[in-house]
Amino acid sequence: MPRGGRTLLPGVVGYADGLDEKSAEYAKVKPEVVTRGVEEFSKPRYAVDVLKVGVPVAMAYVEGVAGAHAEIIYTREEAKKHFKNASDAAKLPFIYLSEGVSNENIQRRFANRRRS
């Protein structure tokens, strides 16, 4: 580790062999792939202080997200659960990679909403 610095893992992004990362098939396995990657790279043997992590859902398949596909893979509540599962698997601080999704879109869709 650099003197006085932090070791940042270049990026835990979920990939599944043979699947197009923009496909519905990939969207179905992405939460598990990302969560297992976070769990693995949190282990001490990697000597990492901070993880950079891909979001655990394919945002284009989340119900209610602007520009979402007609085929919805996750409800808003399911997507929140996948974020929570990935977070719980991390034993280190982490930063989510945007993967082309704006911070505003993530915040708008997953912020707690006040109910009337």
Phi and psi in degrees as GROMACS dihedral restraints (atoms count N, CA, C in turn):
[ dihedral_restraints ]
;  ai    aj    ak    al  type     phi  dphi    fc
    3     4     5     6     1   -61.1    20    10
    4     5     6     7     1   143.8    20    10
    6     7     8     9     1   -58.1    20    10
    7     8     9    10     1   123.8    20    10
    9    10    11    12     1    70.8    20    10
   10    11    12    13     1     3.7    20    10
   12    13    14    15     1  -109.5    20    10
   13    14    15    16     1  -172.4    20    10
   15    16    17    18     1  -118.6    20    10
   16    17    18    19     1   148.2    20    10
   18    19    20    21     1   -96.1    20    10
   19    20    21    22     1   120.5    20    10
   21    22    23    24     1  -110.5    20    10
   22    23    24    25     1   120.7    20    10
   24    25    26    27     1   -67.1    20    10
   25    26    27    28     1   130.8    20    10
   27    28    29    30     1   -53.0    20    10
   28    29    30    31     1   -33.6    20    10
   30    31    32    33     1   162.8    20    10
   31    32    33    34     1   125.0    20    10
   33    34    35    36     1   -99.4    20    10
   34    35    36    37     1   101.8    20    10
   36    37    38    39     1  -121.3    20    10
   37    38    39    40     1   131.3    20    10
   39    40    41    42     1   -75.9    20    10
   40    41    42    43     1   128.3    20    10
   42    43    44    45     1  -126.8    20    10
   43    44    45    46     1   147.4    20    10
   45    46    47    48     1  -127.9    20    10
   46    47    48    49     1   121.3    20    10
   48    49    50    51     1   -52.0    20    10
   49    50    51    52     1   131.6    20    10
   51    52    53    54     1    82.0    20    10
   52    53    54    55     1    -0.7    20    10
   54    55    56    57     1  -111.6    20    10
   55    56    57    58     1   137.8    20    10
   57    58    59    60     1   -73.2    20    10
   58    59    60    61     1   125.7    20    10
   60    61    62    63     1   -64.9    20    10
   61    62    63    64     1    -9.3    20    10
   63    64    65    66     1  -102.2    20    10
   64    65    66    67     1     3.1    20    10
   66    67    68    69     1   -87.6    20    10
   67    68    69    70     1   159.3    20    10
   69    70    71    72     1   -64.4    20    10
   70    71    72    73     1   -35.5    20    10
   72    73    74    75     1   -61.5    20    10
   73    74    75    76     1   -43.0    20    10
   75    76    77    78     1   -66.6    20    10
   76    77    78    79     1   -41.1    20    10
   78    79    80    81     1   -56.7    20    10
   79    80    81    82     1   -33.4    20    10
   81    82    83    84     1   -70.4    20    10
   82    83    84    85     1   -30.4    20    10
   84    85    86    87     1  -100.8    20    10
   85    86    87    88     1   -14.0    20    10
   87    88    89    90     1   -55.8    20    10
   88    89    90    91     1   -44.6    20    10
   90    91    92    93     1   -55.8    20    10
   91    92    93    94     1   -43.6    20    10
   93    94    95    96     1   -68.9    20    10
   94    95    96    97     1   -41.7    20    10
   96    97    98    99     1   -62.5    20    10
   97    98    99   100     1   -46.7    20    10
   99   100   101   102     1   -66.8    20    10
  100   101   102   103     1   -44.5    20    10
  102   103   104   105     1   -62.4    20    10
  103   104   105   106     1   -42.3    20    10
  105   106   107   108     1   -66.8    20    10
  106   107   108   109     1   -35.6    20    10
  108   109   110   111     1   -64.8    20    10
  109   110   111   112     1   -43.1    20    10
  111   112   113   114     1   -61.3    20    10
  112   113   114   115     1   -45.7    20    10
  114   115   116   117     1   -59.8    20    10
  115   116   117   118     1   -45.9    20    10
  117   118   119   120     1   -64.0    20    10
  118   119   120   121     1   -50.8    20    10
  120   121   122   123     1   -78.4    20    10
  121   122   123   124     1    -1.5    20    10
  123   124   125   126     1   -82.2    20    10
  124   125   126   127     1    -9.9    20    10
  126   127   128   129     1   -68.4    20    10
  127   128   129   130     1   142.6    20    10
  129   130   131   132     1   -56.2    20    10
  130   131   132   133     1   -28.9    20    10
  132   133   134   135     1   -62.4    20    10
  133   134   135   136     1   -18.9    20    10
  135   136   137   138     1   -86.1    20    10
  136   137   138   139     1   -10.6    20    10
  138   139   140   141     1    51.7    20    10
  139   140   141   142     1    45.5    20    10
  141   142   143   144     1  -107.9    20    10
  142   143   144   145     1   140.2    20    10
  144   145   146   147     1   -97.9    20    10
  145   146   147   148     1   -33.2    20    10
  147   148   149   150     1  -139.6    20    10
  148   149   150   151     1   133.9    20    10
  150   151   152   153     1   -97.2    20    10
  151   152   153   154     1   142.7    20    10
  153   154   155   156     1  -105.7    20    10
  154   155   156   157     1   122.3    20    10
  156   157   158   159     1  -126.7    20    10
  157   158   159   160     1   136.9    20    10
  159   160   161   162     1   -71.2    20    10
  160   161   162   163     1   147.4    20    10
  162   163   164   165     1   -61.3    20    10
  163   164   165   166     1   145.1    20    10
  165   166   167   168     1   -81.7    20    10
  166   167   168   169     1     5.7    20    10
  168   169   170   171     1  -133.8    20    10
  169   170   171   172     1   156.0    20    10
  171   172   173   174     1   -86.4    20    10
  172   173   174   175     1   103.6    20    10
  174   175   176   177     1   -57.1    20    10
  175   176   177   178     1   -27.6    20    10
  177   178   179   180     1   -69.0    20    10
  178   179   180   181     1    -7.9    20    10
  180   181   182   183     1  -114.5    20    10
  181   182   183   184     1    15.5    20    10
  183   184   185   186     1   -95.3    20    10
  184   185   186   187     1   129.1    20    10
  186   187   188   189     1   -54.6    20    10
  187   188   189   190     1   130.4    20    10
  189   190   191   192     1    86.8    20    10
  190   191   192   193     1    -4.3    20    10
  192   193   194   195     1   -81.0    20    10
  193   194   195   196     1   132.9    20    10
  195   196   197   198     1   -55.3    20    10
  196   197   198   199     1   129.4    20    10
  198   199   200   201     1    81.9    20    10
  199   200   201   202     1    10.9    20    10
  201   202   203   204     1   -65.7    20    10
  202   203   204   205     1   150.1    20    10
  204   205   206   207     1   -65.5    20    10
  205   206   207   208     1   161.9    20    10
  207   208   209   210     1   -64.6    20    10
  208   209   210   211     1   -33.9    20    10
  210   211   212   213     1   -84.0    20    10
  211   212   213   214     1   113.0    20    10
  213   214   215   216     1   -93.5    20    10
  214   215   216   217     1   126.5    20    10
  216   217   218   219     1   -96.5    20    10
  217   218   219   220     1   -37.1    20    10
  219   220   221   222     1  -126.9    20    10
  220   221   222   223     1   138.4    20    10
  222   223   224   225     1   -74.7    20    10
  223   224   225   226     1   168.9    20    10
  225   226   227   228     1   -58.8    20    10
  226   227   228   229     1   -42.3    20    10
  228   229   230   231     1   -66.5    20    10
  229   230   231   232     1   -39.4    20    10
  231   232   233   234     1   -64.1    20    10
  232   233   234   235     1   -42.1    20    10
  234   235   236   237     1   -61.5    20    10
  235   236   237   238     1   -44.1    20    10
  237   238   239   240     1   -60.0    20    10
  238   239   240   241     1   -39.4    20    10
  240   241   242   243     1   -63.1    20    10
  241   242   243   244     1   -40.0    20    10
  243   244   245   246     1   -65.8    20    10
  244   245   246   247     1   -38.7    20    10
  246   247   248   249     1   -62.7    20    10
  247   248   249   250     1   -42.7    20    10
  249   250   251   252     1   -63.7    20    10
  250   251   252   253     1   -43.7    20    10
  252   253   254   255     1   -61.3    20    10
  253   254   255   256     1   -43.5    20    10
  255   256   257   258     1   -64.9    20    10
  256   257   258   259     1   -41.8    20    10
  258   259   260   261     1   -62.1    20    10
  259   260   261   262     1   -43.7    20    10
  261   262   263   264     1   -64.3    20    10
  262   263   264   265     1   -30.3    20    10
  264   265   266   267     1   -74.1    20    10
  265   266   267   268     1   -23.3    20    10
  267   268   269   270     1   -77.0    20    10
  268   269   270   271     1   125.5    20    10
  270   271   272   273     1  -102.6    20    10
  271   272   273   274     1     9.6    20    10
  273   274   275   276     1  -133.8    20    10
  274   275   276   277     1   162.4    20    10
  276   277   278   279     1   -62.1    20    10
  277   278   279   280     1   150.9    20    10
  279   280   281   282     1  -145.9    20    10
  280   281   282   283     1   160.5    20    10
  282   283   284   285     1  -125.2    20    10
  283   284   285   286     1   131.4    20    10
  285   286   287   288     1   -81.0    20    10
  286   287   288   289     1   134.3    20    10
  288   289   290   291     1   -77.3    20    10
  289   290   291   292     1   146.2    20    10
  291   292   293   294     1   -74.1    20    10
  292   293   294   295     1   -28.8    20    10
  294   295   296   297     1    48.6    20    10
  295   296   297   298     1    38.1    20    10
  297   298   299   300     1    82.5    20    10
  298   299   300   301     1     2.3    20    10
  300   301   302   303     1  -100.6    20    10
  301   302   303   304     1   129.8    20    10
  303   304   305   306     1   -69.7    20    10
  304   305   306   307     1   148.8    20    10
  306   307   308   309     1   -59.2    20    10
  307   308   309   310     1   -39.0    20    10
  309   310   311   312     1   -59.9    20    10
  310   311   312   313     1   -42.3    20    10
  312   313   314   315     1   -65.2    20    10
  313   314   315   316     1   -42.8    20    10
  315   316   317   318     1   -63.7    20    10
  316   317   318   319     1   -48.1    20    10
  318   319   320   321     1   -62.6    20    10
  319   320   321   322     1   -43.6    20    10
  321   322   323   324     1   -63.3    20    10
  322   323   324   325     1   -39.6    20    10
  324   325   326   327     1   -82.6    20    10
  325   326   327   328     1   -26.4    20    10
  327   328   329   330     1  -114.4    20    10
  328   329   330   331     1    -1.1    20    10
  330   331   332   333     1   -68.3    20    10
  331   332   333   334     1   148.1    20    10
  333   334   335   336     1   -65.2    20    10
  334   335   336   337     1   134.0    20    10
  336   337   338   339     1  -105.7    20    10
  337   338   339   340     1   137.3    20    10
  339   340   341   342     1   -75.6    20    10
  340   341   342   343     1   138.2    20    10
  342   343   344   345     1  -103.1    20    10
  343   344   345   346     1   142.3    20    10
